[in-house]
Amino acid sequence: MSEALGLRPHPAAPPYRGRTVPFPGVPPTATSRRAAPLLPAVAVVALLAVPSAPAGDGTAGSGGAADAASALLVLYCLVRVLRARARPLTRTAALVLGLPVLGVSVAVLTSDDAVAALPGMARYLQIFVLVPAALLLLVRDRWDFRFLGGSVVALALVQGAIGVVQYLTGTGASYRGEDIRAVGTFGPTDVMGMATVVAYGLVIAVGFALGATDRSPRGQRAAALVCAGLLTVPLVLSFSRGAWIATAVAVGLQLLLSGPRRAAVAVLTAGALGVVLVGGLGLGSQLVTDRLGSIAQVTDAPDQSVTDRYTMWAAATDMWRTRPVTGVGLKGFPAHRDSHASLALSSGSDTAGAGLGFQRQPLLSPHNMYLLVLSEQGLLGVLTLVGGWAALLLRTLRGPRGARTLRGAGTDCGLVVTGLLVWQLVDFGYADIGGPSTVLTAVMLGLAAAWALGGVQADVRPRAADPARNGTVGT
């Protein structure tokens, strides 16, 4: 099983063309020059730490600084492609990343209000096509991959630290009458924002730790383990059941694929850490226990949030039955919701805390990405969008015959991509796109595309004495 994981080593790198690597003997300026092409992508990640105001309708909204930076990222890559005058993507990459365009375009054309659907089309293309394609072009080797992945871990540590402070000081989002829910800078209208960022960082850190080898950067395993341990705390304090489930599945698969010995050690370590955090330090022990217990009790005595979720799932399914091929159109779920939902659906969810007063947040989506696509884009949308995600995962898991992937360089990158894709596919069963943190989903898909479709190149030691091979990007 370990050899089938897709922690697959990619074909040997072509002759080195100006990509610098921070090896001994290389001038310090080479590292900064090497990182320069990635700065637009890092800016997208970093700007997610900037608080964004909620939309006027009480939702988390979008169009923040990170979204603007993602547009500049796409423009930057377009300029680089035009200057290079070369075909930027392989046929396979163009097919996988271009599939969603078909489903989204048809959903707009068949929508009852095509003009109102256009913003939805732009959002889908941004998250699932343009930003991933831009990162596929930018991330060319494992150094780039680790650099960008490390920036996501850094963002997760910042957001997680803010979340822990919110819990300890009672300045978080409202949860069971207390302002203790860790939400970072995303506020109470996007309670999944910090949980998503922290979970991404945790999955990346675990992948870097489990896949570290003698050829990995010095100290990678120790630093990654520390980061993973630290990020566990804010993830717990987010009280997000969906993020907990998705993280458990993703990390569990990473452990399984890295070998039984490492898996056993990691499980024992995680158990001990959980006992210390929840039992010894008392970090929300009763609240965490109740929240965990509620996962298995959602069908026995569901609270209103669970009732609303199930009701919207049923409404989304009913919408699909009316238009099974193309759905009701992008942005069509809110308009058709009331005519398909039962009377059990409430008027909205209550949000408060983290600097905002009480307000009702409208229920504008089924909180399930698969059902959202099915209801608004029909079977065509599911086949094109979900099919693209499945293709990324399959290409990640597929390796060359006889490859000893878990002993070669790049194992950490493969584990990271596997974990991120599995996390996202599981989490989409409890959430959908929306809010400022959604742009980070595009970054994660871009990292996955760079590994699965771009064949992230092996690190190559540059010749420090050759100025033509340092600090430049080959053409």
GIMOUR-V114405 format. One record per residue. RES is the residue in one letter. PHI is phi in degrees with one decimal (none if undefined). PSI is psi in whole degrees, -180 to 180 (999 if undefined). Layout:
BEGIN
[[RES PHI PSI] [RES PHI PSI]]
END
This chain:
BEGIN
[[M none -38] [S -62.3 -32] [E -78.3 -18] [A -89.1 -3] [L -61.5 -31] [G 92.7 7] [L -76.1 47] [R -74.7 136] [P -72.2 138] [H -89.6 165] [P -54.1 152] [A -55.2 144] [A -67.7 146] [P -69.1 171] [P -50.1 139] [Y -59.8 133] [R -128.8 60] [G 87.1 12] [R -93.2 120] [T -87.4 151] [V -131.2 138] [P -77.5 67] [F -98.0 160] [P -57.1 140] [G 93.7 -10] [V -94.9 134] [P -56.2 145] [P -56.5 -31] [T -65.7 -20] [A -64.6 -37] [T -63.9 -45] [S -64.9 -38] [R -65.5 -38] [R -66.0 -38] [A -78.6 -18] [A -54.6 -46] [P -62.1 -21] [L -88.5 -8] [L -59.4 -38] [P -59.4 -37] [A -71.6 -40] [V -64.1 -34] [A -62.4 -39] [V -59.7 -44] [V -67.0 -47] [A -63.7 -37] [L -71.1 -10] [L -71.0 -11] [A -81.5 -10] [V -83.3 125] [P -61.3 141] [S -120.2 140] [A -74.0 143] [P -68.2 160] [A -70.1 164] [G -66.1 -22] [D -88.6 7] [G 92.2 -3] [T -86.2 172] [A -67.8 -28] [G 73.7 -177] [S -152.8 -167] [G 79.2 26] [G -81.4 -169] [A -62.1 -39] [A -66.0 -38] [D -65.9 -40] [A -63.4 -41] [A -64.6 -34] [S -66.7 -34] [A -65.2 -41] [L -66.0 -35] [L -61.0 -47] [V -63.3 -42] [L -63.5 -41] [Y -60.4 -44] [C -68.2 -36] [L -62.1 -42] [V -63.2 -42] [R -62.8 -39] [V -66.1 -44] [L -64.5 -38] [R -69.3 -35] [A -74.8 -26] [R 54.2 45] [A -135.4 158] [R -66.8 117] [P -75.4 -32] [L -123.5 150] [T -73.3 167] [R -62.9 -40] [T -64.6 -45] [A -62.7 -43] [A -62.9 -38] [L -68.3 -49] [V -64.7 -47] [L -76.4 -23] [G -88.3 -13] [L -54.5 -46] [P -59.4 -25] [V -60.7 -39] [L -63.7 -53] [G -62.9 -42] [V -66.4 -42] [S -63.5 -44] [V -64.4 -39] [A -63.7 -34] [V -70.5 -45] [L -65.0 -33] [T -94.4 3] [S -71.4 151] [D -66.1 -28] [D -135.3 90] [A -63.6 -34] [V -64.8 -44] [A -67.1 -23] [A -82.0 -16] [L -60.7 -43] [P -59.3 -35] [G -65.9 -39] [M -62.7 -44] [A -60.6 -40] [R -65.8 -45] [Y -61.9 -44] [L -65.5 -38] [Q -60.9 -49] [I -77.4 -40] [F -107.6 -8] [V -127.4 -62] [L -70.2 -52] [V -66.0 -46] [P -58.6 -40] [A -65.5 -39] [A -62.2 -43] [L -72.0 -31] [L -59.8 -35] [L -78.9 -32] [L -82.5 -42] [V -82.5 104] [R -105.9 -17] [D -152.5 -179] [R -70.5 -29] [W -61.6 -47] [D -59.3 -44] [F -59.5 -48] [R -66.3 -36] [F -64.1 -48] [L -69.7 -40] [G -62.3 -38] [G -64.1 -34] [S -66.7 -34] [V -67.2 -41] [V -62.3 -40] [A -62.5 -43] [L -61.4 -42] [A -62.0 -39] [L -65.1 -40] [V -65.4 -50] [Q -63.9 -38] [G -65.0 -41] [A -62.0 -43] [I -62.9 -40] [G -63.5 -42] [V -63.6 -42] [V -61.7 -40] [Q -60.7 -41] [Y -66.3 -46] [L -68.8 -31] [T -101.4 -1] [G 69.1 35] [T -116.7 18] [G -89.7 -164] [A -76.7 159] [S -71.7 133] [Y -145.5 115] [R 54.5 41] [G 85.5 -1] [E -123.6 144] [D -86.3 71] [I -124.9 -2] [R -78.8 125] [A -74.2 120] [V -129.9 0] [G 62.4 -142] [T -89.0 4] [F -83.4 -18] [G 80.0 174] [P -72.8 -15] [T -81.2 -9] [D -136.9 66] [V -66.1 -20] [M -84.8 -9] [G -61.0 -57] [M -65.2 -39] [A -60.2 -40] [T -66.1 -47] [V -61.4 -47] [V -64.2 -40] [A -64.9 -43] [Y -56.3 -50] [G -60.2 -40] [L -65.5 -45] [V -63.6 -42] [I -63.9 -45] [A -62.5 -42] [V -63.4 -43] [G -62.1 -44] [F -63.7 -36] [A -72.2 -48] [L -69.9 -31] [G -94.9 2] [A -65.3 137] [T -128.5 -177] [D -63.7 -23] [R -90.3 -6] [S -74.1 160] [P -53.4 145] [R -61.5 134] [G 79.3 6] [Q -62.5 -46] [R -64.4 -46] [A -64.0 -45] [A -64.4 -40] [A -66.6 -40] [L -63.7 -41] [V -62.2 -45] [C -62.6 -42] [A -62.3 -42] [G -63.2 -42] [L -65.6 -38] [L -74.0 -16] [T -63.8 -35] [V -64.7 -56] [P -65.4 -28] [L -63.1 -42] [V -63.7 -43] [L -76.8 -4] [S -76.4 -18] [F 54.3 34] [S -99.9 107] [R -64.6 -40] [G -61.7 -43] [A -66.8 -37] [W -61.9 -48] [I -63.5 -47] [A -62.6 -40] [T -67.1 -42] [A -61.6 -43] [V -66.7 -46] [A -65.4 -48] [V -66.7 -38] [G -59.4 -41] [L -68.0 -40] [Q -60.0 -43] [L -65.2 -43] [L -61.8 -41] [L -77.0 -20] [S -85.8 -8] [G 121.4 147] [P -63.3 -35] [R -65.6 -49] [R -63.5 -38] [A -62.3 -44] [A -64.2 -44] [V -62.2 -43] [A -65.9 -41] [V -63.5 -44] [L -63.7 -41] [T -64.7 -44] [A -63.8 -39] [G -63.3 -44] [A -63.6 -40] [L -63.3 -40] [G -64.1 -40] [V -62.8 -42] [V -66.8 -46] [L -69.0 -48] [V -86.3 -42] [G -84.7 -55] [G -69.8 -49] [L -87.7 -14] [G 69.6 32] [L -74.6 89] [G 60.8 36] [S -56.1 -50] [Q -69.1 -41] [L -65.1 -42] [V -65.3 -42] [T -61.3 -44] [D -64.7 -40] [R -66.4 -42] [L -62.9 -42] [G -63.9 -31] [S -69.0 -20] [I -62.5 -38] [A -89.8 -3] [Q -113.4 11] [V -65.9 -23] [T -93.0 -19] [D -83.7 -55] [A -139.2 69] [P -68.7 143] [D -80.3 180] [Q -64.8 -35] [S -63.5 -39] [V -70.3 -40] [T -60.7 -44] [D -61.2 -41] [R -62.4 -49] [Y -64.1 -37] [T -66.2 -41] [M -70.1 -33] [W -62.2 -44] [A -65.0 -38] [A -65.8 -42] [A -63.3 -42] [T -63.3 -40] [D -66.6 -37] [M -61.3 -42] [W -62.7 -37] [R -63.6 -30] [T -73.8 -34] [R -136.8 79] [P -68.1 -26] [V -87.8 -49] [T -113.2 -6] [G 74.2 -174] [V -87.5 -1] [G 102.2 153] [L -59.6 142] [K 62.5 19] [G -91.8 -14] [F -60.7 -48] [P -59.6 -39] [A -69.5 -31] [H -99.1 -5] [R -58.4 -53] [D -65.3 -30] [S -77.8 -11] [H -118.1 -12] [A -92.8 153] [S -81.6 174] [L -71.0 -7] [A -72.5 -16] [L -73.7 131] [S -82.9 175] [S -80.4 -13] [G 164.0 175] [S -103.7 149] [D -84.2 133] [T -131.7 145] [A -168.2 169] [G 90.1 -180] [A 54.3 40] [G 90.7 -3] [L -117.8 150] [G -80.8 -180] [F -67.5 138] [Q -157.3 158] [R -94.9 126] [Q -97.7 119] [P -64.5 151] [L -95.4 96] [L -104.7 0] [S -151.5 162] [P -78.7 1] [H 56.3 40] [N -156.2 112] [M -62.4 -38] [Y -65.9 -43] [L -73.3 -31] [L -63.7 -46] [V -66.2 -41] [L -63.1 -42] [S -73.8 -37] [E -95.2 -26] [Q -121.6 -6] [G 68.7 -166] [L -62.8 -33] [L -62.6 -43] [G -65.8 -40] [V -64.3 -44] [L -64.9 -38] [T -80.2 -44] [L -78.1 -56] [V -66.3 -33] [G -62.1 -37] [G -64.6 -41] [W -64.5 -43] [A -62.5 -37] [A -64.2 -40] [L -61.0 -45] [L -66.5 -42] [L -65.2 -40] [R -69.9 -27] [T -73.1 -40] [L -77.1 -23] [R -82.8 129] [G -126.3 166] [P -62.3 152] [R -61.0 134] [G 74.4 8] [A -74.6 131] [R -92.0 75] [T -67.5 -31] [L -81.1 2] [R -116.0 0] [G -103.5 173] [A -68.9 147] [G 91.4 1] [T -59.4 -39] [D -62.1 -41] [C -64.1 -41] [G -64.1 -41] [L -65.2 -38] [V -63.1 -48] [V -63.5 -44] [T -58.9 -47] [G -63.2 -43] [L -65.0 -44] [L -65.1 -44] [V -65.1 -42] [W -57.8 -47] [Q -66.5 -41] [L -65.1 -35] [V -74.5 -44] [D -64.5 -31] [F -63.9 -13] [G -76.2 -13] [Y -124.0 -5] [A -150.8 169] [D -139.5 -175] [I -78.5 147] [G 154.8 140] [G 93.8 166] [P -60.2 -32] [S -70.8 -11] [T -62.1 -31] [V -64.0 -26] [L -70.1 -28] [T -60.3 -39] [A -63.9 -39] [V -64.2 -43] [M -63.4 -41] [L -65.6 -33] [G -65.5 -42] [L -62.3 -42] [A -63.8 -41] [A -65.9 -38] [A -62.3 -36] [W -80.7 -47] [A -79.4 -34] [L -109.3 -29] [G -93.1 -14] [G 62.7 66] [V -48.8 124] [Q -73.4 156] [A -71.0 148] [D -64.3 137] [V -124.2 129] [R -72.2 120] [P -79.2 162] [R -91.5 110] [A -63.2 -25] [A -83.3 -9] [D -101.7 102] [P -63.5 -24] [A -71.1 -16] [R -109.2 12] [N -125.3 129] [G 77.7 11] [T -124.7 158] [V -105.4 125] [G -69.8 159] [T -119.3 999]]
END
